[in-house]
Amino acid sequence: MDSKNVDDHTSTIEILTVVIDETFAITDQYDELIKLCYSGLAYYHTYERWEEMYAPYYSWIESQLKKGIDEGLIQSKIELSSLTKMIINLIESTAESYFFGNQQTTSVHDVKQQLLLFISSSLTDNQS
């Protein structure tokens, strides 16, 4: 699936695949800029501003997860806004660890597949 072709008929798992792919691509391409942003975040204590910038992204991912819940594809007992932030943080943290932390002992493809498996398993687990 081409990452630019996400529409109303795209499944939640396909959307998460695109989000993972794009997050890894952006993290790899803009690694120095991301590190610079983090250093400014620490220096200026602008976490609140960071959250404001992420609000549309959180909202969009949350709406995709809600769609999955409404369609019966996702089962989770975790509050939706918390779940959204957990997923985004996990994806970004994994990408950053891979590219910034010299943790490239496995292929990026394998890391992304394991990440998708972990997230999709947690979204379909009746216990979560």
Secondary structure as UniProt FT lines:
FT   TURN            3..4
FT   TURN            8..9
FT   HELIX           12..29
FT   HELIX           31..44
FT   HELIX           47..70
FT   TURN            71..72
FT   HELIX           80..100
FT   TURN            101..102
FT   TURN            104..105
FT   HELIX           108..124
FT   TURN            126..127
//
